[in-house]
Amino acid sequence: MKKKINPMIGAAGISAFPMSARVIHNLGQEEDQFNFLLMHAVSANVSGQIGSVIAGGLILSLVI
């Protein structure tokens, strides 16, 4: 693997927008004050939000 991926970014992939991104950013800065993970965490957060909307739409289309 050429590039390392921060595992905390995966924790921001849930649909709790935008609180989980802020929590991940704060945890990263506690470890290293020069970590700036907010934009990466928000992008994973938005992806989780979009996935939730798609899954909800599929379930609604099956029920209705």
Secondary structure, 3 states (H helix, E strand, C coil): CCCCCCCHHHHCCCCCCCHHHHHHHHHHHHHCCCCCCHHHHHHHHHHHHHHHHHHHHHHHHHHC
